[in-house]
Amino acid sequence: MSILYDWYENPGASTDDKEATLHPRIFLNGKTGTKTLCRKIHERSSLTTGDVKSALDTLTQLFAEELCEGRSVHIEGIGYFYPTLAATEKVTRKTPHKSIKLALKTIRFRPDALLKSNLIHIHTNQSKYSNHSEKLSEVEIDIRLKAYFAEHRMMNRRDFQELCGMARTTAKTHLVRLRQEGKLVNV
C-alpha cells in the first residue's frame, strides 16, 4: 500500500499577484494499535503476545519516569523522545512564581537515522478524494447562514461544516470569527 496525499495551499501565502504555493498533506490510512503490534511482534519473535504487552507497559512506565526527570529517551532504530513545556499564562521577567505557571506541552519525537533510512522506499499516490474547504467569502458565508437560520434555530460545528463545505479546522476558525463579530452566539 502507498501513502495517500493531496495538495493544500500554504496558509497566508497567497497574494493577488502571485500564485499560491502548495504543500502535500497525508491522508492517514488508519491506525495500528497496541494489540496489533503485540500480535505482529509475537509472529516475528519467540515472545508471546502477553510478554510483548508486558514489555510495552513497562516501557511506557519507564518513558514517563525518564521524561518526568527532563531526560530525553533514545530507542535505537526508532528515535528520540523529549518533553517540551509551555507557559499557562503570560509570563515576563517580573512575574512572580514563574515556576507554577508552566505545564507539559507535549512529547516531541525526532526519528533515528536508521528509521528514516528504512522509509526511503515509500510509495505515494495522490488521493482521488479531496477534503479541501470551499473558498467562500465572508459575505457568501453570511448568506448561507441567513438561509440556514430561516429554517433552523440552532447550529453545531458539523452543521456549519456541511453548510459551507469546509474541513473541521477551517470551520472552527470561521466560527470563532463569527462569534467575535457577534453574528453567532455560543449557547
C-alpha positions in Angstrom: 0.0 0.0 0.0 1.2 3.5 -0.6 0.8 6.8 1.3 -2.3 8.8 0.1 -1.9 12.6 0.0 -3.3 15.7 -1.5 -2.0 19.3 -2.2 -3.1 22.2 0.1 -2.5 25.9 -0.2 0.0 27.2 2.3 -1.9 29.4 4.8 -1.5 33.1 4.4 0.8 32.7 1.4 -1.5 33.7 -1.4 -1.4 37.2 -2.7 -3.2 38.7 -5.6 -0.2 39.0 -7.9 1.4 35.6 -7.1 0.1 32.1 -7.4 -0.3 30.4 -4.0 2.3 27.8 -3.1 1.2 24.3 -2.1 2.3 21.7 0.4 1.4 18.0 0.5 -0.7 16.6 3.3 -1.1 12.9 4.1 -4.5 11.2 4.5 -3.7 8.7 7.2 -4.6 5.1 6.2 -6.0 4.2 9.6 -4.2 3.3 12.9 -2.2 0.4 14.2 -2.9 -0.2 17.9 -1.0 -1.9 20.7 -2.9 -5.2 20.2 -1.9 -5.4 16.5 1.7 -4.5 17.3 1.8 -7.2 20.0 0.5 -9.8 17.6 2.9 -8.8 14.9 5.9 -8.8 17.2 4.8 -12.3 18.5 4.7 -13.5 14.9 8.3 -12.4 14.3 9.8 -13.4 17.6 9.7 -16.1 20.3 7.8 -13.8 22.6 4.1 -14.4 23.5 1.7 -11.5 22.9 1.4 -11.3 26.7 5.2 -10.9 27.0 5.1 -8.2 24.4 2.2 -6.3 26.0 4.0 -6.5 29.4 7.2 -5.2 27.9 5.3 -2.3 26.2 3.5 -1.5 29.5 6.9 -1.4 31.3 8.4 0.7 28.6 5.5 3.2 28.9 6.2 3.5 32.7 9.9 3.9 32.2 9.3 6.5 29.5 7.2 8.5 31.9 9.8 8.3 34.7 12.6 9.5 32.4 10.6 12.2 30.7 9.4 13.5 34.1 13.1 13.9 35.1 13.7 16.1 32.0 15.7 13.4 30.1 15.3 12.5 26.5 14.7 8.9 25.7 16.5 7.3 22.8 15.4 4.0 21.3 18.0 2.8 18.8 16.5 2.4 15.4 13.3 4.4 16.3 14.3 7.8 17.6 14.4 10.3 20.4 11.5 11.4 22.6 11.8 14.6 24.7 9.4 16.7 26.7 8.5 20.4 25.9 7.0 22.9 28.2 4.5 25.8 27.7 3.5 28.8 29.9 0.0 28.5 31.2 -0.4 32.3 31.2 1.6 35.4 30.1 5.0 35.4 31.9 7.5 38.3 32.0 10.8 38.6 33.8 9.0 40.5 36.6 6.2 37.8 37.0 6.4 36.2 40.5 6.2 32.5 40.9 7.1 31.7 37.3 7.7 28.0 38.1 4.0 27.4 38.8 2.9 29.0 35.5 4.1 26.2 33.2 2.9 22.8 32.2 3.9 20.0 29.9 3.1 21.0 26.3 3.8 17.7 24.5 6.3 15.0 24.0 8.3 15.6 20.8 9.8 12.9 18.6 12.8 13.0 16.3 13.3 9.9 14.2 16.5 8.0 14.3 18.6 7.9 11.1 18.0 4.1 10.8 14.2 4.5 10.9 14.4 7.2 8.2 16.6 5.1 6.1 14.1 2.2 6.3 11.4 4.6 4.9 13.4 5.6 1.9 11.4 3.4 -0.4 7.9 4.7 0.4 5.3 4.9 -2.4 2.9 7.8 -2.7 -0.4 8.3 -4.6 -2.5 11.4 -4.9 -5.9 10.8 -3.4 -8.9 10.6 -5.7 -10.9 12.2 -2.9 -10.4 15.8 -1.8 -11.1 17.1 1.7 -10.4 20.7 0.9 -12.5 23.5 2.2 -14.7 25.5 -0.2 -13.3 29.0 -0.8 -16.1 31.2 0.4 -16.0 34.9 1.1 -17.4 36.2 4.4 -20.4 37.6 2.5 -21.1 34.1 1.0 -20.9 32.5 4.5 -23.3 35.2 5.8 -25.8 34.4 3.0 -25.6 30.7 3.7 -26.1 31.3 7.5 -29.1 33.5 6.8 -30.7 30.8 4.7 -29.9 28.1 7.3 -31.4 30.1 10.2 -34.5 30.8 8.3 -35.4 27.1 8.8 -33.4 26.2 11.9 -33.0 27.6 15.4 -29.6 26.2 16.3 -26.4 25.0 14.5 -23.4 23.0 15.6 -19.9 22.9 14.1 -20.7 19.9 12.0 -23.8 21.6 10.5 -21.7 24.6 9.7 -19.0 22.4 8.1 -21.6 20.8 5.9 -23.3 24.0 5.1 -20.1 25.7 4.0 -18.3 22.7 2.6 -15.3 23.2 5.0 -12.8 21.0 6.8 -13.1 20.9 10.6 -10.3 23.3 11.4 -11.4 25.8 8.8 -15.0 25.7 10.1 -13.7 26.2 13.7 -11.7 29.2 12.6 -14.7 30.8 10.9 -17.0 30.0 13.9 -14.6 31.8 16.2 -14.6 34.8 13.9 -18.4 34.9 13.6 -18.7 34.8 17.4 -16.2 37.6 17.8 -18.2 39.7 15.3 -21.4 39.0 17.2 -23.0 37.2 14.3 -23.3 33.9 16.2 -23.8 33.2 19.9 -22.4 30.1 21.6 -25.3 28.6 23.6 
